[in-house]
């Protein structure tokens, strides 16, 4: 077993970041659909939908920003290649005129 998998016996458990576990999977809405939901269940369902929407929007915006960064880097790389090409042409022209 690798060293970093070992756990000392006197080491306390790490503290939890969230007091309630976050469940990203929606409860089965098909079960007991005809029964009215309690206020706590409805609040939990709305929070779940809200955080799913925020997670989806974060993923979408991350993909858009990533694509824009990739396009910007491609444009910078093309600009660099053109600059190097033009600089080499000028340098060789200057060296030929010095002879």
C-alpha positions as CSV (number, residue, x, y, z in Angstrom):
1,X,0.0,0.0,0.0
2,X,1.3,3.4,-0.9
3,X,2.4,5.8,1.9
4,X,-0.2,8.5,1.0
5,X,-3.1,6.0,1.5
6,X,-2.1,5.3,5.1
7,X,-4.0,7.0,7.8
8,X,-2.7,7.6,11.3
9,X,-4.9,6.3,14.1
10,X,-4.7,9.5,16.1
11,X,-5.6,11.8,13.1
12,X,-9.1,13.2,13.5
13,X,-11.7,12.9,10.7
14,X,-11.7,16.0,8.5
15,X,-14.5,18.5,9.1
16,X,-17.4,18.5,6.7
17,X,-17.7,21.4,4.4
18,X,-21.5,21.2,4.1
19,X,-23.7,20.3,7.0
20,X,-26.3,18.6,4.7
21,X,-25.2,16.3,1.9
22,X,-25.8,17.7,-1.6
23,X,-27.8,15.3,-3.8
24,X,-27.5,16.2,-7.5
25,X,-30.1,13.5,-8.5
26,X,-33.7,14.5,-8.3
27,X,-36.0,12.5,-6.2
28,X,-38.3,10.3,-8.1
29,X,-41.1,12.6,-9.0
30,X,-43.1,9.6,-10.3
31,X,-43.6,8.2,-6.9
32,X,-46.5,9.5,-4.9
33,X,-47.2,12.1,-7.6
34,X,-50.8,12.4,-6.5
35,X,-49.9,13.1,-2.9
36,X,-49.3,16.8,-2.0
37,X,-45.7,17.7,-1.1
38,X,-44.8,19.1,2.3
39,X,-43.3,22.6,2.4
40,X,-39.9,21.2,3.2
41,X,-40.0,18.8,0.3
42,X,-41.2,21.5,-2.1
43,X,-38.4,23.8,-0.9
44,X,-35.8,21.0,-1.3
45,X,-37.2,20.3,-4.8
46,X,-37.0,24.0,-5.8
47,X,-33.4,24.3,-4.4
48,X,-32.4,21.2,-6.3
49,X,-33.8,22.6,-9.6
50,X,-32.2,26.0,-8.9
51,X,-28.7,24.5,-8.3
52,X,-29.0,22.1,-11.3
53,X,-29.8,25.2,-13.4
54,X,-26.8,27.1,-12.0
55,X,-24.5,24.0,-12.6
56,X,-25.8,23.7,-16.2
57,X,-25.2,27.5,-16.8
58,X,-21.8,27.2,-15.3
59,X,-20.9,24.3,-17.6
60,X,-22.3,26.2,-20.6
61,X,-20.4,29.4,-19.9
62,X,-17.3,27.5,-19.2
63,X,-17.5,25.9,-22.6
64,X,-18.1,29.2,-24.3
65,X,-15.2,30.9,-22.4
66,X,-12.9,28.0,-23.2
67,X,-13.8,28.2,-26.9
68,X,-13.1,31.9,-26.9
69,X,-9.7,31.4,-25.2
70,X,-8.8,28.7,-27.7
71,X,-9.7,31.0,-30.6
72,X,-7.7,33.9,-29.0
73,X,-4.6,31.6,-28.6
74,X,-4.9,30.4,-32.2
75,X,-5.0,34.1,-33.4
76,X,-2.0,34.9,-31.2
77,X,-0.1,31.9,-32.6
78,X,-0.9,32.9,-36.2
79,X,0.2,36.4,-35.5
80,X,3.5,35.2,-34.0
81,X,4.1,33.0,-37.1
82,X,3.5,36.0,-39.4
83,X,5.7,38.2,-37.3
84,X,8.6,35.6,-37.3
85,X,8.2,35.2,-41.1
86,X,8.3,38.9,-41.8
87,X,11.2,39.5,-39.4
88,X,13.2,36.7,-41.0
89,X,12.5,38.1,-44.5
90,X,13.7,41.6,-43.4
91,X,16.8,40.1,-41.7
92,X,17.8,38.1,-44.7
93,X,17.2,41.1,-47.0
94,X,19.3,43.3,-44.7
95,X,22.1,40.7,-44.7
96,X,22.1,40.4,-48.5
97,X,22.4,44.2,-48.9
98,X,25.4,44.3,-46.5
99,X,27.5,42.1,-48.8
